[in-house]
C-alpha cells in the first residue's frame, strides 16, 4: 500500500475507455486517504507533436469521472478522489 501514486505524462496516451481501468488498477494500491497525482499536458499548439498523444484531459473532466459528484458522464471510477489542487505551467 502506498501513500502517493504519481502518474506523470501517462494518461494523455490513453483513450477514455481505457483510462478508468488503468487508474483503478493502480488506485487499489493506495492507502486510505492516499493521494493520486496526475501530471498531464493540456491542449496546446504542440500537444499532438508527440505522435502518440491521444487526448488531453482537463481537471474538470477528470474530476467528473473520479469525484463521483453525480455529473452526467458515461462512466465513473470505482474509486473516489477529491480534487485538491491544480497547477498550470
PDB file of N, CA, C and O in Angstrom:
ATOM      1  N   UNK A   1       0.846  -1.185   0.000  1.00  0.00           N
ATOM      2  CA  UNK A   1       0.000   0.000   0.000  1.00  0.00           C
ATOM      3  C   UNK A   1       0.890   1.246   0.000  1.00  0.00           C
ATOM      4  O   UNK A   1       1.921   1.281   0.672  1.00  0.00           O
ATOM      5  N   UNK A   2       0.487   2.250  -0.748  1.00  0.00           N
ATOM      6  CA  UNK A   2       1.294   3.454  -0.928  1.00  0.00           C
ATOM      7  C   UNK A   2       0.543   4.693  -0.451  1.00  0.00           C
ATOM      8  O   UNK A   2      -0.685   4.749  -0.504  1.00  0.00           O
ATOM      9  N   UNK A   3       1.292   5.673   0.010  1.00  0.00           N
ATOM     10  CA  UNK A   3       0.727   6.963   0.399  1.00  0.00           C
ATOM     11  C   UNK A   3       0.401   7.812  -0.823  1.00  0.00           C
ATOM     12  O   UNK A   3      -0.597   8.533  -0.841  1.00  0.00           O
ATOM     13  N   UNK A   4       1.250   7.720  -1.841  1.00  0.00           N
ATOM     14  CA  UNK A   4       1.114   8.546  -3.056  1.00  0.00           C
ATOM     15  C   UNK A   4       1.442   7.691  -4.273  1.00  0.00           C
ATOM     16  O   UNK A   4       2.370   6.882  -4.253  1.00  0.00           O
ATOM     17  N   UNK A   5       0.664   7.886  -5.327  1.00  0.00           N
ATOM     18  CA  UNK A   5       0.990   7.324  -6.634  1.00  0.00           C
ATOM     19  C   UNK A   5       1.073   8.496  -7.610  1.00  0.00           C
ATOM     20  O   UNK A   5       0.158   9.315  -7.691  1.00  0.00           O
ATOM     21  N   UNK A   6       2.171   8.564  -8.342  1.00  0.00           N
ATOM     22  CA  UNK A   6       2.398   9.621  -9.322  1.00  0.00           C
ATOM     23  C   UNK A   6       2.243   9.044 -10.724  1.00  0.00           C
ATOM     24  O   UNK A   6       2.921   8.084 -11.092  1.00  0.00           O
ATOM     25  N   UNK A   7       1.349   9.638 -11.493  1.00  0.00           N
ATOM     26  CA  UNK A   7       1.195   9.298 -12.907  1.00  0.00           C
ATOM     27  C   UNK A   7       1.573  10.546 -13.694  1.00  0.00           C
ATOM     28  O   UNK A   7       0.760  11.452 -13.879  1.00  0.00           O
ATOM     29  N   UNK A   8       2.801  10.577 -14.145  1.00  0.00           N
ATOM     30  CA  UNK A   8       3.317  11.755 -14.827  1.00  0.00           C
ATOM     31  C   UNK A   8       3.434  11.494 -16.328  1.00  0.00           C
ATOM     32  O   UNK A   8       4.189  10.625 -16.765  1.00  0.00           O
ATOM     33  N   UNK A   9       2.686  12.250 -17.095  1.00  0.00           N
ATOM     34  CA  UNK A   9       2.693  12.179 -18.552  1.00  0.00           C
ATOM     35  C   UNK A   9       2.408  10.766 -19.054  1.00  0.00           C
ATOM     36  O   UNK A   9       3.132  10.212 -19.881  1.00  0.00           O
ATOM     37  N   UNK A  10       1.326  10.211 -18.520  1.00  0.00           N
ATOM     38  CA  UNK A  10       0.887   8.874 -18.902  1.00  0.00           C
ATOM     39  C   UNK A  10      -0.512   8.903 -19.500  1.00  0.00           C
ATOM     40  O   UNK A  10      -0.754   8.316 -20.555  1.00  0.00           O
ATOM     41  N   UNK A  11      -1.437   9.591 -18.823  1.00  0.00           N
ATOM     42  CA  UNK A  11      -2.850   9.459 -19.202  1.00  0.00           C
ATOM     43  C   UNK A  11      -3.173  10.032 -20.574  1.00  0.00           C
ATOM     44  O   UNK A  11      -4.131   9.588 -21.207  1.00  0.00           O
ATOM     45  N   UNK A  12      -2.408  11.000 -21.049  1.00  0.00           N
ATOM     46  CA  UNK A  12      -2.683  11.576 -22.370  1.00  0.00           C
ATOM     47  C   UNK A  12      -2.403  10.588 -23.503  1.00  0.00           C
ATOM     48  O   UNK A  12      -2.728  10.860 -24.659  1.00  0.00           O
ATOM     49  N   UNK A  13      -1.807   9.457 -23.177  1.00  0.00           N
ATOM     50  CA  UNK A  13      -1.512   8.425 -24.163  1.00  0.00           C
ATOM     51  C   UNK A  13      -2.589   7.344 -24.205  1.00  0.00           C
ATOM     52  O   UNK A  13      -2.420   6.323 -24.871  1.00  0.00           O
ATOM     53  N   UNK A  14      -3.708   7.569 -23.487  1.00  0.00           N
ATOM     54  CA  UNK A  14      -4.777   6.572 -23.396  1.00  0.00           C
ATOM     55  C   UNK A  14      -6.109   7.132 -23.853  1.00  0.00           C
ATOM     56  O   UNK A  14      -6.428   8.291 -23.586  1.00  0.00           O
ATOM     57  N   UNK A  15      -6.887   6.309 -24.542  1.00  0.00           N
ATOM     58  CA  UNK A  15      -8.251   6.727 -24.861  1.00  0.00           C
ATOM     59  C   UNK A  15      -9.112   6.645 -23.601  1.00  0.00           C
ATOM     60  O   UNK A  15      -8.792   5.889 -22.684  1.00  0.00           O
ATOM     61  N   UNK A  16     -10.198   7.413 -23.547  1.00  0.00           N
ATOM     62  CA  UNK A  16     -11.043   7.441 -22.349  1.00  0.00           C
ATOM     63  C   UNK A  16     -11.528   6.065 -21.899  1.00  0.00           C
ATOM     64  O   UNK A  16     -11.600   5.813 -20.696  1.00  0.00           O
ATOM     65  N   UNK A  17     -11.857   5.184 -22.814  1.00  0.00           N
ATOM     66  CA  UNK A  17     -12.398   3.881 -22.429  1.00  0.00           C
ATOM     67  C   UNK A  17     -11.360   3.009 -21.724  1.00  0.00           C
ATOM     68  O   UNK A  17     -11.739   2.024 -21.091  1.00  0.00           O
ATOM     69  N   UNK A  18     -10.076   3.327 -21.807  1.00  0.00           N
ATOM     70  CA  UNK A  18      -9.034   2.575 -21.102  1.00  0.00           C
ATOM     71  C   UNK A  18      -8.557   3.280 -19.838  1.00  0.00           C
ATOM     72  O   UNK A  18      -7.972   2.652 -18.956  1.00  0.00           O
ATOM     73  N   UNK A  19      -8.805   4.572 -19.751  1.00  0.00           N
ATOM     74  CA  UNK A  19      -8.246   5.374 -18.670  1.00  0.00           C
ATOM     75  C   UNK A  19      -8.726   4.941 -17.287  1.00  0.00           C
ATOM     76  O   UNK A  19      -7.912   4.777 -16.378  1.00  0.00           O
ATOM     77  N   UNK A  20     -10.030   4.755 -17.116  1.00  0.00           N
ATOM     78  CA  UNK A  20     -10.547   4.396 -15.793  1.00  0.00           C
ATOM     79  C   UNK A  20     -10.018   3.053 -15.311  1.00  0.00           C
ATOM     80  O   UNK A  20      -9.673   2.912 -14.138  1.00  0.00           O
ATOM     81  N   UNK A  21      -9.949   2.082 -16.183  1.00  0.00           N
ATOM     82  CA  UNK A  21      -9.407   0.782 -15.801  1.00  0.00           C
ATOM     83  C   UNK A  21      -7.962   0.894 -15.349  1.00  0.00           C
ATOM     84  O   UNK A  21      -7.551   0.252 -14.383  1.00  0.00           O
ATOM     85  N   UNK A  22      -7.198   1.711 -16.053  1.00  0.00           N
ATOM     86  CA  UNK A  22      -5.799   1.925 -15.704  1.00  0.00           C
ATOM     87  C   UNK A  22      -5.670   2.586 -14.333  1.00  0.00           C
ATOM     88  O   UNK A  22      -4.898   2.130 -13.489  1.00  0.00           O
ATOM     89  N   UNK A  23      -6.426   3.656 -14.115  1.00  0.00           N
ATOM     90  CA  UNK A  23      -6.373   4.354 -12.825  1.00  0.00           C
ATOM     91  C   UNK A  23      -6.857   3.443 -11.703  1.00  0.00           C
ATOM     92  O   UNK A  23      -6.235   3.393 -10.642  1.00  0.00           O
ATOM     93  N   UNK A  24      -7.949   2.725 -11.916  1.00  0.00           N
ATOM     94  CA  UNK A  24      -8.465   1.826 -10.883  1.00  0.00           C
ATOM     95  C   UNK A  24      -7.487   0.707 -10.543  1.00  0.00           C
ATOM     96  O   UNK A  24      -7.398   0.291  -9.388  1.00  0.00           O
ATOM     97  N   UNK A  25      -6.757   0.219 -11.537  1.00  0.00           N
ATOM     98  CA  UNK A  25      -5.766  -0.826 -11.310  1.00  0.00           C
ATOM     99  C   UNK A  25      -4.719  -0.375 -10.292  1.00  0.00           C
ATOM    100  O   UNK A  25      -4.336  -1.140  -9.407  1.00  0.00           O
ATOM    101  N   UNK A  26      -4.264   0.858 -10.419  1.00  0.00           N
ATOM    102  CA  UNK A  26      -3.243   1.368  -9.508  1.00  0.00           C
ATOM    103  C   UNK A  26      -3.831   1.929  -8.217  1.00  0.00           C
ATOM    104  O   UNK A  26      -3.209   1.825  -7.159  1.00  0.00           O
ATOM    105  N   UNK A  27      -5.013   2.519  -8.291  1.00  0.00           N
ATOM    106  CA  UNK A  27      -5.623   3.149  -7.115  1.00  0.00           C
ATOM    107  C   UNK A  27      -5.899   2.145  -6.001  1.00  0.00           C
ATOM    108  O   UNK A  27      -5.908   2.515  -4.827  1.00  0.00           O
ATOM    109  N   UNK A  28      -6.120   0.906  -6.347  1.00  0.00           N
ATOM    110  CA  UNK A  28      -6.378  -0.094  -5.306  1.00  0.00           C
ATOM    111  C   UNK A  28      -5.161  -0.328  -4.419  1.00  0.00           C
ATOM    112  O   UNK A  28      -5.267  -0.966  -3.372  1.00  0.00           O
ATOM    113  N   UNK A  29      -4.009   0.184  -4.833  1.00  0.00           N
ATOM    114  CA  UNK A  29      -2.788   0.054  -4.047  1.00  0.00           C
ATOM    115  C   UNK A  29      -2.523   1.267  -3.157  1.00  0.00           C
ATOM    116  O   UNK A  29      -1.504   1.324  -2.469  1.00  0.00           O
ATOM    117  N   UNK A  30      -3.440   2.234  -3.171  1.00  0.00           N
ATOM    118  CA  UNK A  30      -3.295   3.405  -2.299  1.00  0.00           C
ATOM    119  C   UNK A  30      -3.805   3.096  -0.900  1.00  0.00           C
ATOM    120  O   UNK A  30      -4.794   2.384  -0.729  1.00  0.00           O
ATOM    121  N   UNK A  31      -3.124   3.634   0.085  1.00  0.00           N
ATOM    122  CA  UNK A  31      -3.614   3.554   1.459  1.00  0.00           C
ATOM    123  C   UNK A  31      -4.883   4.399   1.568  1.00  0.00           C
ATOM    124  O   UNK A  31      -5.104   5.275   0.732  1.00  0.00           O
ATOM    125  N   UNK A  32      -5.714   4.159   2.571  1.00  0.00           N
ATOM    126  CA  UNK A  32      -6.851   5.059   2.790  1.00  0.00           C
ATOM    127  C   UNK A  32      -6.335   6.498   2.933  1.00  0.00           C
ATOM    128  O   UNK A  32      -5.344   6.747   3.619  1.00  0.00           O
ATOM    129  N   UNK A  33      -7.002   7.408   2.292  1.00  0.00           N
ATOM    130  CA  UNK A  33      -6.600   8.821   2.232  1.00  0.00           C
ATOM    131  C   UNK A  33      -5.290   9.035   1.484  1.00  0.00           C
ATOM    132  O   UNK A  33      -4.663  10.085   1.622  1.00  0.00           O
ATOM    133  N   UNK A  34      -4.870   8.045   0.689  1.00  0.00           N
ATOM    134  CA  UNK A  34      -3.692   8.217  -0.154  1.00  0.00           C
ATOM    135  C   UNK A  34      -3.974   9.215  -1.262  1.00  0.00           C
ATOM    136  O   UNK A  34      -5.126   9.576  -1.503  1.00  0.00           O
ATOM    137  N   UNK A  35      -2.934   9.655  -1.927  1.00  0.00           N
ATOM    138  CA  UNK A  35      -3.067  10.683  -2.954  1.00  0.00           C
ATOM    139  C   UNK A  35      -2.643  10.142  -4.318  1.00  0.00           C
ATOM    140  O   UNK A  35      -1.654   9.421  -4.443  1.00  0.00           O
ATOM    141  N   UNK A  36      -3.413  10.508  -5.321  1.00  0.00           N
ATOM    142  CA  UNK A  36      -3.080  10.214  -6.707  1.00  0.00           C
ATOM    143  C   UNK A  36      -2.694  11.534  -7.355  1.00  0.00           C
ATOM    144  O   UNK A  36      -3.499  12.465  -7.394  1.00  0.00           O
ATOM    145  N   UNK A  37      -1.477  11.622  -7.860  1.00  0.00           N
ATOM    146  CA  UNK A  37      -1.002  12.844  -8.502  1.00  0.00           C
ATOM    147  C   UNK A  37      -0.948  12.577 -10.001  1.00  0.00           C
ATOM    148  O   UNK A  37      -0.249  11.673 -10.458  1.00  0.00           O
ATOM    149  N   UNK A  38      -1.698  13.377 -10.760  1.00  0.00           N
ATOM    150  CA  UNK A  38      -1.722  13.267 -12.213  1.00  0.00           C
ATOM    151  C   UNK A  38      -1.039  14.492 -12.813  1.00  0.00           C
ATOM    152  O   UNK A  38      -1.429  15.623 -12.527  1.00  0.00           O
ATOM    153  N   UNK A  39      -0.038  14.275 -13.630  1.00  0.00           N
ATOM    154  CA  UNK A  39       0.619  15.353 -14.371  1.00  0.00           C
ATOM    155  C   UNK A  39       0.410  15.056 -15.846  1.00  0.00           C
ATOM    156  O   UNK A  39       0.819  14.004 -16.338  1.00  0.00           O
ATOM    157  N   UNK A  40      -0.217  15.968 -16.538  1.00  0.00           N
ATOM    158  CA  UNK A  40      -0.535  15.742 -17.945  1.00  0.00           C
ATOM    159  C   UNK A  40      -0.598  17.080 -18.669  1.00  0.00           C
ATOM    160  O   UNK A  40      -1.046  18.066 -18.085  1.00  0.00           O
ATOM    161  N   UNK A  41      -0.164  17.140 -19.923  1.00  0.00           N
ATOM    162  CA  UNK A  41      -0.242  18.405 -20.655  1.00  0.00           C
ATOM    163  C   UNK A  41      -1.666  18.702 -21.092  1.00  0.00           C
ATOM    164  O   UNK A  41      -2.446  17.794 -21.376  1.00  0.00           O
ATOM    165  N   UNK A  42      -1.988  19.971 -21.142  1.00  0.00           N
ATOM    166  CA  UNK A  42      -3.260  20.411 -21.697  1.00  0.00           C
ATOM    167  C   UNK A  42      -3.084  20.631 -23.193  1.00  0.00           C
ATOM    168  O   UNK A  42      -1.963  20.630 -23.702  1.00  0.00           O
ATOM    169  N   UNK A  43      -4.180  20.816 -23.878  1.00  0.00           N
ATOM    170  CA  UNK A  43      -4.120  21.046 -25.316  1.00  0.00           C
ATOM    171  C   UNK A  43      -3.385  22.347 -25.598  1.00  0.00           C
ATOM    172  O   UNK A  43      -3.703  23.391 -25.029  1.00  0.00           O
ATOM    173  N   UNK A  44      -2.422  22.272 -26.464  1.00  0.00           N
ATOM    174  CA  UNK A  44      -1.667  23.445 -26.910  1.00  0.00           C
ATOM    175  C   UNK A  44      -1.277  23.209 -28.367  1.00  0.00           C
ATOM    176  O   UNK A  44      -1.571  22.154 -28.930  1.00  0.00           O
ATOM    177  N   UNK A  45      -0.622  24.182 -28.968  1.00  0.00           N
ATOM    178  CA  UNK A  45      -0.247  24.026 -30.372  1.00  0.00           C
ATOM    179  C   UNK A  45       0.769  22.892 -30.583  1.00  0.00           C
ATOM    180  O   UNK A  45       0.940  22.435 -31.713  1.00  0.00           O
ATOM    181  N   UNK A  46       1.433  22.439 -29.540  1.00  0.00           N
ATOM    182  CA  UNK A  46       2.416  21.362 -29.671  1.00  0.00           C
ATOM    183  C   UNK A  46       1.956  20.024 -29.074  1.00  0.00           C
ATOM    184  O   UNK A  46       2.718  19.058 -29.078  1.00  0.00           O
ATOM    185  N   UNK A  47       0.720  19.956 -28.561  1.00  0.00           N
ATOM    186  CA  UNK A  47       0.251  18.728 -27.917  1.00  0.00           C
ATOM    187  C   UNK A  47       0.394  17.517 -28.830  1.00  0.00           C
ATOM    188  O   UNK A  47       0.913  16.487 -28.400  1.00  0.00           O
ATOM    189  N   UNK A  48      -0.049  17.615 -30.066  1.00  0.00           N
ATOM    190  CA  UNK A  48      -0.019  16.473 -30.976  1.00  0.00           C
ATOM    191  C   UNK A  48       1.308  16.322 -31.698  1.00  0.00           C
ATOM    192  O   UNK A  48       1.438  15.452 -32.560  1.00  0.00           O
ATOM    193  N   UNK A  49       2.312  17.158 -31.365  1.00  0.00           N
ATOM    194  CA  UNK A  49       3.658  16.931 -31.889  1.00  0.00           C
ATOM    195  C   UNK A  49       4.208  15.613 -31.354  1.00  0.00           C
ATOM    196  O   UNK A  49       4.998  14.949 -32.024  1.00  0.00           O
ATOM    197  N   UNK A  50       3.795  15.241 -30.159  1.00  0.00           N
ATOM    198  CA  UNK A  50       4.116  13.918 -29.627  1.00  0.00           C
ATOM    199  C   UNK A  50       3.135  12.970 -30.299  1.00  0.00           C
ATOM    200  O   UNK A  50       1.945  12.978 -29.981  1.00  0.00           O
ATOM    201  N   UNK A  51       3.612  12.173 -31.201  1.00  0.00           N
ATOM    202  CA  UNK A  51       2.772  11.397 -32.107  1.00  0.00           C
ATOM    203  C   UNK A  51       1.795  10.476 -31.403  1.00  0.00           C
ATOM    204  O   UNK A  51       0.717  10.206 -31.932  1.00  0.00           O
ATOM    205  N   UNK A  52       2.152   9.981 -30.206  1.00  0.00           N
ATOM    206  CA  UNK A  52       1.245   9.038 -29.552  1.00  0.00           C
ATOM    207  C   UNK A  52       0.355   9.679 -28.490  1.00  0.00           C
ATOM    208  O   UNK A  52      -0.255   8.968 -27.691  1.00  0.00           O
ATOM    209  N   UNK A  53       0.270  11.009 -28.470  1.00  0.00           N
ATOM    210  CA  UNK A  53      -0.727  11.654 -27.612  1.00  0.00           C
ATOM    211  C   UNK A  53      -2.100  11.381 -28.205  1.00  0.00           C
ATOM    212  O   UNK A  53      -2.338  11.634 -29.386  1.00  0.00           O
ATOM    213  N   UNK A  54      -3.006  10.860 -27.374  1.00  0.00           N
ATOM    214  CA  UNK A  54      -4.347  10.502 -27.822  1.00  0.00           C
ATOM    215  C   UNK A  54      -5.344  11.614 -27.530  1.00  0.00           C
ATOM    216  O   UNK A  54      -6.102  12.028 -28.407  1.00  0.00           O
ATOM    217  N   UNK A  55      -5.336  12.101 -26.274  1.00  0.00           N
ATOM    218  CA  UNK A  55      -6.357  13.054 -25.842  1.00  0.00           C
ATOM    219  C   UNK A  55      -5.833  13.871 -24.670  1.00  0.00           C
ATOM    220  O   UNK A  55      -5.213  13.326 -23.757  1.00  0.00           O
ATOM    221  N   UNK A  56      -6.083  15.183 -24.695  1.00  0.00           N
ATOM    222  CA  UNK A  56      -5.781  15.972 -23.492  1.00  0.00           C
ATOM    223  C   UNK A  56      -6.913  15.805 -22.481  1.00  0.00           C
ATOM    224  O   UNK A  56      -8.087  15.789 -22.851  1.00  0.00           O
ATOM    225  N   UNK A  57      -6.556  15.681 -21.210  1.00  0.00           N
ATOM    226  CA  UNK A  57      -7.542  15.550 -20.134  1.00  0.00           C
ATOM    227  C   UNK A  57      -7.452  16.781 -19.241  1.00  0.00           C
ATOM    228  O   UNK A  57      -6.374  17.137 -18.765  1.00  0.00           O
ATOM    229  N   UNK A  58      -8.588  17.423 -19.019  1.00  0.00           N
ATOM    230  CA  UNK A  58      -8.644  18.643 -18.223  1.00  0.00           C
ATOM    231  C   UNK A  58      -9.115  18.332 -16.803  1.00  0.00           C
ATOM    232  O   UNK A  58      -9.815  17.343 -16.585  1.00  0.00           O
ATOM    233  N   UNK A  59      -8.736  19.172 -15.838  1.00  0.00           N
ATOM    234  CA  UNK A  59      -9.112  18.930 -14.442  1.00  0.00           C
ATOM    235  C   UNK A  59     -10.609  18.748 -14.228  1.00  0.00           C
ATOM    236  O   UNK A  59     -11.012  17.879 -13.455  1.00  0.00           O
ATOM    237  N   UNK A  60     -11.432  19.534 -14.882  1.00  0.00           N
ATOM    238  CA  UNK A  60     -12.882  19.427 -14.691  1.00  0.00           C
ATOM    239  C   UNK A  60     -13.400  18.063 -15.131  1.00  0.00           C
ATOM    240  O   UNK A  60     -14.190  17.442 -14.420  1.00  0.00           O
ATOM    241  N   UNK A  61     -12.966  17.597 -16.284  1.00  0.00           N
ATOM    242  CA  UNK A  61     -13.402  16.294 -16.776  1.00  0.00           C
ATOM    243  C   UNK A  61     -12.918  15.160 -15.892  1.00  0.00           C
ATOM    244  O   UNK A  61     -13.671  14.229 -15.609  1.00  0.00           O
ATOM    245  N   UNK A  62     -11.671  15.229 -15.453  1.00  0.00           N
ATOM    246  CA  UNK A  62     -11.141  14.203 -14.554  1.00  0.00           C
ATOM    247  C   UNK A  62     -11.899  14.198 -13.237  1.00  0.00           C
ATOM    248  O   UNK A  62     -12.185  13.137 -12.682  1.00  0.00           O
ATOM    249  N   UNK A  63     -12.221  15.377 -12.741  1.00  0.00           N
ATOM    250  CA  UNK A  63     -12.981  15.479 -11.500  1.00  0.00           C
ATOM    251  C   UNK A  63     -14.369  14.857 -11.645  1.00  0.00           C
ATOM    252  O   UNK A  63     -14.882  14.256 -10.701  1.00  0.00           O
ATOM    253  N   UNK A  64     -14.972  14.998 -12.809  1.00  0.00           N
ATOM    254  CA  UNK A  64     -16.297  14.430 -13.038  1.00  0.00           C
ATOM    255  C   UNK A  64     -16.292  12.910 -12.950  1.00  0.00           C
ATOM    256  O   UNK A  64     -17.195  12.323 -12.354  1.00  0.00           O
ATOM    257  N   UNK A  65     -15.283  12.263 -13.538  1.00  0.00           N
ATOM    258  CA  UNK A  65     -15.282  10.798 -13.528  1.00  0.00           C
ATOM    259  C   UNK A  65     -14.630  10.215 -12.279  1.00  0.00           C
ATOM    260  O   UNK A  65     -14.955   9.097 -11.877  1.00  0.00           O
ATOM    261  N   UNK A  66     -13.716  10.957 -11.661  1.00  0.00           N
ATOM    262  CA  UNK A  66     -13.012  10.441 -10.481  1.00  0.00           C
ATOM    263  C   UNK A  66     -13.652  10.880  -9.170  1.00  0.00           C
ATOM    264  O   UNK A  66     -13.462  10.241  -8.135  1.00  0.00           O
ATOM    265  N   UNK A  67     -14.413  11.975  -9.215  1.00  0.00           N
ATOM    266  CA  UNK A  67     -15.001  12.500  -7.994  1.00  0.00           C
ATOM    267  C   UNK A  67     -16.363  11.946  -7.671  1.00  0.00           C
ATOM    268  O   UNK A  67     -16.794  11.986  -6.518  1.00  0.00           O
ATOM    269  N   UNK A  68     -17.058  11.422  -8.681  1.00  0.00           N
ATOM    270  CA  UNK A  68     -18.359  10.820  -8.446  1.00  0.00           C
ATOM    271  C   UNK A  68     -19.396  11.783  -7.910  1.00  0.00           C
ATOM    272  O   UNK A  68     -20.202  11.410  -7.058  1.00  0.00           O
ATOM    273  N   UNK A  69     -19.393  13.014  -8.391  1.00  0.00           N
ATOM    274  CA  UNK A  69     -20.309  14.027  -7.881  1.00  0.00           C
ATOM    275  C   UNK A  69     -21.653  14.042  -8.587  1.00  0.00           C
ATOM    276  O   UNK A  69     -22.395  15.019  -8.481  1.00  0.00           O
ATOM    277  N   UNK A  70     -21.978  12.977  -9.304  1.00  0.00           N
ATOM    278  CA  UNK A  70     -23.270  12.891  -9.949  1.00  0.00           C
ATOM    279  C   UNK A  70     -23.371  13.636 -11.267  1.00  0.00           C
ATOM    280  O   UNK A  70     -24.472  13.868 -11.766  1.00  0.00           O
ATOM    281  N   UNK A  71     -22.243  14.009 -11.832  1.00  0.00           N
ATOM    282  CA  UNK A  71     -22.268  14.672 -13.132  1.00  0.00           C
ATOM    283  C   UNK A  71     -22.753  13.692 -14.193  1.00  0.00           C
ATOM    284  O   UNK A  71     -22.643  12.476 -14.036  1.00  0.00           O
ATOM    285  N   UNK A  72     -23.274  14.230 -15.240  1.00  0.00           N
ATOM    286  CA  UNK A  72     -23.789  13.378 -16.306  1.00  0.00           C
ATOM    287  C   UNK A  72     -22.645  12.980 -17.244  1.00  0.00           C
ATOM    288  O   UNK A  72     -22.406  13.609 -18.275  1.00  0.00           O
ATOM    289  N   UNK A  73     -21.968  11.939 -16.855  1.00  0.00           N
ATOM    290  CA  UNK A  73     -20.935  11.354 -17.692  1.00  0.00           C
ATOM    291  C   UNK A  73     -21.271   9.889 -17.891  1.00  0.00           C
ATOM    292  O   UNK A  73     -22.097   9.333 -17.166  1.00  0.00           O
ATOM    293  N   UNK A  74     -20.638   9.263 -18.865  1.00  0.00           N
ATOM    294  CA  UNK A  74     -20.988   7.888 -19.213  1.00  0.00           C
ATOM    295  C   UNK A  74     -20.468   6.858 -18.227  1.00  0.00           C
ATOM    296  O   UNK A  74     -21.026   5.766 -18.123  1.00  0.00           O
ATOM    297  N   UNK A  75     -19.410   7.186 -17.504  1.00  0.00           N
ATOM    298  CA  UNK A  75     -18.853   6.211 -16.579  1.00  0.00           C
ATOM    299  C   UNK A  75     -18.136   6.919 -15.450  1.00  0.00           C
ATOM    300  O   UNK A  75     -17.741   8.079 -15.567  1.00  0.00           O
ATOM    301  N   UNK A  76     -17.978   6.196 -14.351  1.00  0.00           N
ATOM    302  CA  UNK A  76     -17.327   6.728 -13.151  1.00  0.00           C
ATOM    303  C   UNK A  76     -16.250   5.753 -12.693  1.00  0.00           C
ATOM    304  O   UNK A  76     -16.304   4.561 -12.996  1.00  0.00           O
ATOM    305  N   UNK A  77     -15.296   6.263 -11.979  1.00  0.00           N
ATOM    306  CA  UNK A  77     -14.269   5.429 -11.383  1.00  0.00           C
ATOM    307  C   UNK A  77     -14.849   4.636 -10.216  1.00  0.00           C
ATOM    308  O   UNK A  77     -15.760   5.102  -9.531  1.00  0.00           O
ATOM    309  N   UNK A  78     -14.317   3.442  -9.995  1.00  0.00           N
ATOM    310  CA  UNK A  78     -14.703   2.651  -8.826  1.00  0.00           C
ATOM    311  C   UNK A  78     -14.154   3.287  -7.550  1.00  0.00           C
ATOM    312  O   UNK A  78     -14.605   2.968  -6.450  1.00  0.00           O
ATOM    313  N   UNK A  79     -13.185   4.182  -7.699  1.00  0.00           N
ATOM    314  CA  UNK A  79     -12.578   4.886  -6.582  1.00  0.00           C
ATOM    315  C   UNK A  79     -13.019   6.342  -6.628  1.00  0.00           C
ATOM    316  O   UNK A  79     -13.290   6.879  -7.702  1.00  0.00           O
ATOM    317  N   UNK A  80     -13.089   6.970  -5.482  1.00  0.00           N
ATOM    318  CA  UNK A  80     -13.480   8.376  -5.411  1.00  0.00           C
ATOM    319  C   UNK A  80     -12.286   9.203  -4.968  1.00  0.00           C
ATOM    320  O   UNK A  80     -11.637   8.907  -3.965  1.00  0.00           O
ATOM    321  N   UNK A  81     -12.014  10.244  -5.737  1.00  0.00           N
ATOM    322  CA  UNK A  81     -10.923  11.154  -5.430  1.00  0.00           C
ATOM    323  C   UNK A  81     -11.465  12.560  -5.303  1.00  0.00           C
ATOM    324  O   UNK A  81     -12.408  12.937  -5.999  1.00  0.00           O
ATOM    325  N   UNK A  82     -10.884  13.321  -4.432  1.00  0.00           N
ATOM    326  CA  UNK A  82     -11.245  14.719  -4.258  1.00  0.00           C
ATOM    327  C   UNK A  82     -10.151  15.566  -4.894  1.00  0.00           C
ATOM    328  O   UNK A  82      -8.973  15.409  -4.575  1.00  0.00           O
ATOM    329  N   UNK A  83     -10.541  16.459  -5.790  1.00  0.00           N
ATOM    330  CA  UNK A  83      -9.579  17.355  -6.420  1.00  0.00           C
ATOM    331  C   UNK A  83      -9.089  18.347  -5.365  1.00  0.00           C
ATOM    332  O   UNK A  83      -9.880  19.105  -4.803  1.00  0.00           O
ATOM    333  N   UNK A  84      -7.800  18.337  -5.104  1.00  0.00           N
ATOM    334  CA  UNK A  84      -7.231  19.197  -4.085  1.00  0.00           C
ATOM    335  C   UNK A  84      -6.606  20.438  -4.683  1.00  0.00           C
ATOM    336  O   UNK A  84      -6.780  21.535  -4.152  1.00  0.00           O
ATOM    337  N   UNK A  85      -5.892  20.289  -5.759  1.00  0.00           N
ATOM    338  CA  UNK A  85      -5.172  21.427  -6.326  1.00  0.00           C
ATOM    339  C   UNK A  85      -4.943  21.224  -7.807  1.00  0.00           C
ATOM    340  O   UNK A  85      -4.881  20.089  -8.280  1.00  0.00           O
ATOM    341  N   UNK A  86      -4.819  22.299  -8.532  1.00  0.00           N
ATOM    342  CA  UNK A  86      -4.493  22.278  -9.948  1.00  0.00           C
ATOM    343  C   UNK A  86      -3.380  23.294 -10.163  1.00  0.00           C
ATOM    344  O   UNK A  86      -3.479  24.442  -9.729  1.00  0.00           O
ATOM    345  N   UNK A  87      -2.343  22.868 -10.825  1.00  0.00           N
ATOM    346  CA  UNK A  87      -1.232  23.768 -11.153  1.00  0.00           C
ATOM    347  C   UNK A  87      -1.094  23.836 -12.662  1.00  0.00           C
ATOM    348  O   UNK A  87      -1.192  22.825 -13.356  1.00  0.00           O
ATOM    349  N   UNK A  88      -0.871  25.014 -13.146  1.00  0.00           N
ATOM    350  CA  UNK A  88      -0.605  25.204 -14.571  1.00  0.00           C
ATOM    351  C   UNK A  88       0.807  25.756 -14.730  1.00  0.00           C
ATOM    352  O   UNK A  88       1.258  26.597 -13.952  1.00  0.00           O
ATOM    353  N   UNK A  89       1.473  25.274 -15.732  1.00  0.00           N
ATOM    354  CA  UNK A  89       2.825  25.765 -16.013  1.00  0.00           C
ATOM    355  C   UNK A  89       2.863  26.330 -17.392  1.00  0.00           C
ATOM    356  O   UNK A  89       3.909  26.802 -17.838  1.00  0.00           O
TER     357      UNK A  89
END
